Amino acid sequence: MQTDHPVVSQAQWNAAREALLRREKELTRAQDALARERLALPWVRVSKPYRFEGPDGVLDLAGLFQGRSQLIVYHFMYAPEWEEGCVGCSFLADHMEGALMHLRQHDVTVAAVSRAPYASLAAFKRRMGWRFDWYSSQGDDFNLDLGASLRTPDGAIEDRPGASAFFLDPDGEIFHTYSAFDRGVERLAGAYNYLELAPLGRNENGPHFNLGDWVRHHDRYDDAAQACHACG
């Protein structure tokens, strides 16, 4: 045995599982109630003329909707001076691919926005094999206004991962409806949902005690495994 978990009879396990199931159902009901409260949040009209650069040139915020009424922007951490995108954001971005076709059919557009120049985003997107829409907000206040970037006391700008939701009404008015940051967007990373069912859970035991302990850009896992084998 590699763990110190107790080993019990099937009947004892069934009793423990039933007790946990009651707690899980309580949590599900609480999450449903919280989702209703999220939908009931007031909206904020967006009147500032934001600009984004993408594969088809410069677009305003309405252009990011691509003809749909709902837009979710993932605030992908990629500063202008970086050579590649954030590992954690890349981990989450890997989960967007399978959801895109379903969301688009349900009147929801998903796009990523970063402060890095569009040429950098396009090159990294090719390297990672992604298909989702990715736009540069370089030189624009979008990230700062939404809270995805924060200005430090010395004037520098620091990014944080997050997601913001918007609604475009038939009259062309745009409303900001919701934002979440840091651990608030973990629900978008489906691998974590699998790990919550795995025997060892997230198994993030240091040195960072988060995804930094194990996640790599998906094209670098072989390199990490080879390095580990060489050290062994």
C-alpha positions as CSV (number, residue, x, y, z in Angstrom):
1,M,0.0,0.0,0.0
2,Q,1.3,3.4,-0.9
3,T,-1.1,5.4,1.2
4,D,-2.4,5.3,4.7
5,H,-6.1,5.1,3.8
6,P,-8.2,2.7,5.9
7,V,-9.4,-0.5,4.2
8,V,-12.9,-1.5,5.2
9,S,-15.6,-4.0,4.2
10,Q,-18.0,-3.2,1.3
11,A,-20.8,-2.6,3.8
12,Q,-18.7,0.0,5.7
13,W,-17.7,1.6,2.5
14,N,-21.4,1.9,1.4
15,A,-22.3,3.6,4.7
16,A,-19.4,6.1,4.3
17,R,-20.3,6.7,0.7
18,E,-24.0,7.4,1.6
19,A,-22.9,9.9,4.2
20,L,-20.7,11.7,1.7
21,L,-23.4,11.6,-0.9
22,R,-25.8,13.5,1.3
23,R,-23.1,16.2,1.6
24,E,-22.5,16.2,-2.1
25,K,-26.2,16.7,-2.8
26,E,-26.3,19.6,-0.4
27,L,-23.4,21.2,-2.2
28,T,-25.1,20.6,-5.6
29,R,-28.2,22.4,-4.4
30,A,-26.1,25.2,-3.0
31,Q,-24.3,25.6,-6.3
32,D,-27.6,25.7,-8.2
33,A,-28.8,28.4,-5.9
34,L,-25.5,30.3,-6.4
35,A,-25.9,30.0,-10.2
36,R,-29.3,31.6,-9.9
37,E,-27.9,34.5,-7.9
38,R,-25.1,34.9,-10.5
39,L,-27.8,35.2,-13.3
40,A,-29.6,37.7,-11.2
41,L,-26.6,40.1,-10.9
42,P,-27.2,43.6,-12.3
43,W,-25.5,44.5,-15.6
44,V,-23.2,47.3,-16.5
45,R,-23.5,49.1,-19.9
46,V,-20.2,49.1,-21.8
47,S,-19.8,52.4,-23.6
48,K,-16.0,52.7,-23.8
49,P,-14.7,52.0,-27.4
50,Y,-12.3,49.1,-26.9
51,R,-10.1,47.9,-29.7
52,F,-8.7,44.4,-30.3
53,E,-6.4,43.1,-33.0
54,G,-7.0,39.7,-34.5
55,P,-6.5,37.7,-37.7
56,D,-8.9,40.0,-39.6
57,G,-7.5,43.3,-38.3
58,V,-8.9,45.6,-35.6
59,L,-12.3,44.9,-34.1
60,D,-14.4,46.6,-31.5
61,L,-15.9,44.7,-28.6
62,A,-19.1,44.0,-30.6
63,G,-17.0,42.4,-33.3
64,L,-15.8,39.7,-30.8
65,F,-19.4,38.4,-30.5
66,Q,-19.3,37.1,-34.1
67,G,-23.0,37.5,-34.6
68,R,-24.1,35.9,-31.3
69,S,-25.6,37.6,-28.3
70,Q,-23.4,36.2,-25.6
71,L,-19.6,36.5,-25.2
72,I,-17.2,34.9,-22.7
73,V,-13.7,36.4,-22.8
74,Y,-10.9,34.4,-21.2
75,H,-8.3,36.8,-19.9
76,F,-5.2,34.8,-20.9
77,M,-2.0,35.9,-19.1
78,Y,0.5,36.8,-21.8
79,A,2.4,40.1,-21.2
80,P,3.9,42.0,-24.1
81,E,7.4,41.1,-23.2
82,W,6.8,37.3,-22.6
83,E,8.1,34.7,-25.1
84,E,5.2,32.3,-24.5
85,G,1.8,32.2,-22.7
86,C,1.2,31.4,-19.1
87,V,1.4,27.7,-18.4
88,G,-1.8,27.7,-16.2
89,C,-3.7,29.7,-18.8
90,S,-2.5,27.3,-21.5
91,F,-3.7,24.4,-19.4
92,L,-7.2,26.0,-19.2
93,A,-7.1,27.0,-22.9
94,D,-6.6,23.3,-23.8
95,H,-10.1,22.7,-22.4
96,M,-11.7,25.3,-24.7
97,E,-11.3,23.3,-27.9
98,G,-13.9,20.6,-27.2
99,A,-16.5,23.0,-25.9
100,L,-16.4,25.5,-28.8
101,M,-18.8,23.8,-31.2
102,H,-21.4,23.2,-28.5
103,L,-21.2,26.8,-27.2
104,R,-21.4,28.3,-30.6
105,Q,-24.6,26.4,-31.3
106,H,-26.0,27.7,-28.0
107,D,-25.5,31.4,-28.9
108,V,-22.2,31.8,-26.9
109,T,-18.9,32.9,-28.4
110,V,-15.7,32.3,-26.5
111,A,-12.5,34.2,-27.2
112,A,-9.3,34.8,-25.4
113,V,-7.8,38.3,-24.9
114,S,-4.2,39.1,-23.9
115,R,-1.9,42.2,-23.7
116,A,0.8,40.6,-25.9
117,P,1.0,41.7,-29.6
118,Y,-1.1,39.8,-31.9
119,A,1.9,38.3,-33.8
120,S,3.1,36.7,-30.6
121,L,-0.4,35.3,-29.9
122,A,-0.7,33.9,-33.4
123,A,2.7,32.2,-33.2
124,F,2.0,30.6,-29.9
125,K,-1.5,29.5,-31.0
126,R,0.1,27.8,-34.0
127,R,2.6,26.1,-31.8
128,M,-0.1,24.8,-29.4
129,G,-2.5,23.8,-32.2
130,W,-5.4,25.8,-30.8
131,R,-8.4,27.0,-32.9
132,F,-10.2,29.3,-30.5
133,D,-10.3,33.1,-31.3
134,W,-7.5,35.0,-29.7
135,Y,-7.2,38.8,-29.7
136,S,-4.6,41.3,-28.6
137,S,-5.6,44.3,-26.4
138,Q,-2.1,45.8,-26.5
139,G,-2.3,49.5,-25.8
140,D,-6.0,49.3,-24.7
141,D,-7.5,49.7,-21.3
142,F,-9.7,46.6,-21.6
143,N,-7.7,44.4,-19.2
144,L,-7.3,47.1,-16.6
145,D,-10.9,48.2,-16.7
146,L,-12.1,44.6,-16.3
147,G,-9.7,43.9,-13.5
148,A,-7.7,41.3,-15.4
149,S,-4.6,43.5,-15.1
150,L,-3.6,45.4,-12.0
151,R,-1.2,48.3,-11.8
152,T,1.4,48.0,-9.1
153,P,2.6,50.9,-6.9
154,D,5.7,51.2,-9.1
155,G,3.6,51.6,-12.3
156,A,4.1,48.1,-13.7
157,I,1.1,46.0,-14.9
158,E,0.5,42.5,-13.6
159,D,-2.0,40.2,-15.1
160,R,-4.2,37.6,-13.5
161,P,-6.3,34.8,-15.1
162,G,-10.0,35.4,-15.3
163,A,-13.1,35.3,-17.4
164,S,-15.7,38.0,-18.2
165,A,-19.1,37.6,-19.7
166,F,-21.0,40.1,-21.9
167,F,-24.4,40.4,-23.6
168,L,-25.1,42.1,-26.9
169,D,-28.8,43.2,-27.2
170,P,-30.7,43.6,-30.4
171,D,-30.1,47.4,-30.3
172,G,-26.4,46.9,-30.4
173,E,-25.8,47.8,-26.7
174,I,-23.2,45.7,-24.8
175,F,-23.5,44.9,-21.1
176,H,-20.8,43.4,-18.8
177,T,-22.6,40.7,-16.8
178,Y,-20.0,38.8,-14.8
179,S,-16.3,38.4,-14.1
180,A,-14.3,35.9,-12.1
181,F,-10.5,35.7,-11.5
182,D,-7.9,33.4,-10.1
183,R,-9.5,30.3,-8.6
184,G,-12.9,31.6,-9.7
185,V,-12.2,30.2,-13.2
186,E,-10.9,26.8,-12.2
187,R,-14.3,25.3,-13.2
188,L,-13.3,25.9,-16.8
189,A,-10.4,23.4,-16.5
190,G,-12.1,20.1,-16.9
191,A,-9.1,18.0,-15.9
192,Y,-9.5,19.3,-12.3
193,N,-13.0,17.7,-12.3
194,Y,-11.5,14.4,-13.2
195,L,-8.8,14.8,-10.6
196,E,-11.4,15.4,-7.9
197,L,-12.7,11.8,-8.6
198,A,-9.2,10.3,-8.7
199,P,-7.9,8.4,-5.7
200,L,-5.2,11.0,-4.9
201,G,-7.2,14.0,-5.8
202,R,-5.3,17.0,-7.2
203,N,-2.1,15.6,-5.7
204,E,-0.5,19.1,-5.7
205,N,1.9,18.6,-2.7
206,G,4.6,21.2,-3.3
207,P,6.6,23.2,-3.8
208,H,3.9,25.5,-5.2
209,F,0.8,23.6,-4.0
210,N,-1.0,24.4,-7.2
211,L,-0.9,23.4,-10.8
212,G,2.7,24.7,-11.0
213,D,3.7,21.4,-9.3
214,W,2.8,19.4,-12.4
215,V,1.2,21.2,-15.3
216,R,3.4,21.9,-18.4
217,H,2.6,23.3,-21.8
218,H,1.1,20.3,-23.5
219,D,4.0,20.0,-26.0
220,R,6.5,19.9,-23.1
221,Y,5.4,16.9,-21.1
222,D,7.8,14.6,-22.9
223,D,10.7,16.9,-22.2
224,A,9.7,17.0,-18.5
225,A,9.5,13.2,-18.4
226,Q,12.9,12.8,-20.1
227,A,14.5,15.2,-17.6
228,C,13.0,13.3,-14.7
229,H,14.2,10.0,-16.1
230,A,17.7,11.5,-16.5
231,C,17.8,12.6,-12.9
232,G,16.6,9.2,-11.7
